[in-house]
Structure formats: structure tokens, C-alpha cells
Amino acid sequence: MTYIVSPSRIEPARLEDDIPLDLVETANQLIQSSRGLGRNLPARTLADLAAMVRMMNSYYSNRIEGNNTRPRDIERALAGDFDADPERRALQQEHAAHVRLQEEIDRRAVDGTLADPSDPSFIKWLHEAFYEGATEEMLMLRHAGQLARIVPGEWRQGDVEVGAHVPPPFDAVPSFMAHFHTRFRLDWLHGQVTRTLAMATAHHRFNFIHPFYDGNGRVSRLMSHAMAHHAGIGAGGLWSVSRGLARGLQDGLPGRDEYREMMQLADRVRQGDRDGRGNLSLAALVSFTKWFLAVCEDQVSFMAGMFDFDRLGERLARYAALAGLGDRAADLLRIILLRGEVDRGDVAALLGVAPRTARTTMKSLLDDGVVGSETPRGALMLRFPSKTHDVLFPRLFDAV
């Protein structure tokens, strides 16, 4: 079978002409849904929730790649507590790197300094940052019976096969990625719908090129996260496409295979003269885009339920009761949820209790970890350690 070496091999890269109306409607629904995510919560609480979502994103993105590290072990890694076993430690390092990298993307999005996600220099930075601190053993992989070394931030220097798919030759990767940037550069994507559709199609076409020896899947999901910010649907980092890609739209086992199956579908070459004008199938790309955006909308809707003010307040009260945190703990948790943060000196008045009762309630919550502060005497803020997830965010980290 003959493979096209020209960068036009990834065409159609975008959906530009005669876009199906239902696909435009799906994109608009996602745009509207993302705007309402977390709208009733204070900024401080939203920042703490976004930190938890970053851990969730890492959990699912790495799980797609076979890294099944548990949330509490990710939490340990983020605190610098790594496992003594080299293999488990390496998996923890992957998670910690992923969380730090997404945090930086989110910070740049807020600051207005987030670069064009399709720019090869940005993509190389993602890859290099993900592998920062990796041991030499982590950088070695075996392909086609040969050892190859991953060079963080550099395109692969050898040819690869990914299942039945044969990506472009390694010496063509620079030209393919330059073409990728040309087709997805931000200043040529006008409007939220255009950028939202491009986020989906870029996700597949990047993986089709497979520019690195390893880490392409993780980099592509971080790239999609950055593109969501630029499309105006990132919602401050309060939802994760990775959870949806790992779970699919179906329940149970069938959903686990959807991502792989849909990516393979979008690999399909054009099926006749009525299937677009490029090398790859336009119909398959439309199907993939519909699925990808439906996954995104499903995740935004799921997280909206998790972060609904009233329901989250009820779950906080339930957690306080189950954990035996004291009679006034639920009241204080709701107050912090409402305000975002509370000065310690105000707690007694807010609860209408004696200072001693206020101190006891604060100590109970601080010792538990569901409340914390940036300094020993600083304002009280909500925290969401892994032990709270089953009650506060049911099904957030369930088995996939």
C-alpha cells in the first residue's frame, strides 16, 4: 500500500464548508453549557475545585495510556511523597508532571499569555515539560524490536507504526507539523464555533501525525485543554475532556473502547468522490467531531452537577456528619463554600457560638483536611483531598 508523504495527507484537517447544522448546534450547546459551569461559586472555591480537576484530568489521561495510579497516590506525588518502588514512582512522576503542566496552562490562560496551542514550539514545550525530571529508564522504549530514546521536546527520529496506522516518516514530521500549524493557527480561526470544531479535528490530526516517539496522547489532550481555553469553553479549568475520552458515552465496558474506535474511524481514507476532496474521509471526520463534542458536553454537564452550589453544600454537610467533625462543622463548611474564604476571627460570630466552640470546630475541619489555609493563621478555605471524593464528588474517579 502506498502512503502519501506530503502534509496534505492529513486533509481535510478542518470542517470548513457545508458543516452539518446539528454539529454547529452541538458546538453552540457546548459553548453555552461551559459558560454556566461554577457560576454560583466564589473565585476562591473555583480555584480549589480547578486544582482537583487537574488531578482528575491526570488520572484519566494517564489511565488511557495504561497508568492506573490511584488518586491518593497521585495526591502523595503532588506532595513530594513518592513510592520507594521504582516502577510505581515513575508512574507517580508522570501524574505529577501532568498536573503541574496543566496548572501552568490554566495560569497562562488566566494571565492572557497562553500561546497558540497548534504552534510547534508550544507543542514541543508541552512534551519537554511533561518529561521534565524523567529518568533515563523512563526515556527508553522498545519499538519494532529496537531500543529508541525519547528526547523530550524533540520530534521522533525514527519511523513508527501505531496498530494498523502508519504515521508519516520521521523526516517528514517537521513539514507535517508546520502544515498542522498553518491549518489550526489561532489567528485564522474566527469565532467560538470555528475554534470549538477545530479543537476536535486537531486532536485527531495531531495523533495521526504522531510526531513524538511517545507521549503523543497525553500531549494531544493537554493541547485540546489549551485549545478549549482559547475557544472560550475552558470554564477556568473546571472540566476535563480526558474523563470523557476514557469513559466514552456508553456505560461500562463498551465506553472504554470508544476513544480508540473513533480515532481509528477518523484514520479512514476517502471513500469515493462524495466523501470530501482530501486524502482522508470527510464523513469520518464529521462523525469523530460529533462524538468528540458530545463527550465534551457530557463532561461539562456532569461537572455542572458536581459543582452546583446547593448540591455541593448538601454533600459537604453529609461528609461532615459521616466524618464526625462536630455539630457546627456542616454550617462552617457551607459558609466557606458561600464566601470562598473566611477569616478565623470571624468564625464565632458567623456561627453564633462562643469562641471556644469556634476554635474546636475549626480544629476539627483543619485536622481532617477538608479545610485548609495558605498560612498557619490564614483565612480558611475549602480543600478537596482524595478521601472526600466519594462523598463530595461521587463517580468522579470511578473505575473506567
Secondary structure, 3 states (H helix, E strand, C coil): CCCCCCHHHHCCCCCCCCCCHHHHHHHHHHHHHHHCCCCCCCHHHHHHHHHHHHHHHHHHHHHHCCCCCCHHHHHHHHCCCCCCCHHHHHHHHHHHHHHHHHHHHHHHHHHCCCCCCCCHHHHHHHHHHHCCCCCCCCCEEEECCEEEECCCCCCCCCCCCECCECCCCHHHHHHHHHHHHHHHCHHHCCCHHHHHHHHHHHHHHHHHHCCCCCCHHHHHHHHHHHHHHHCCCCHHHCCCHHHHHHHCCCCCHHHHCHHHHHHHHHCCECCCCCCCCCCECHHHHHHHHHHHHHHHHHHHHHHHHHCCHHHHHHHHHHHHHHHCCCCCHHHHHHHHHHHCEECHHHHHHHHCCCHHHHHHHHHHHHHHCCEECCCCCCCEEECCCHHHHHHHCCCCCCCC
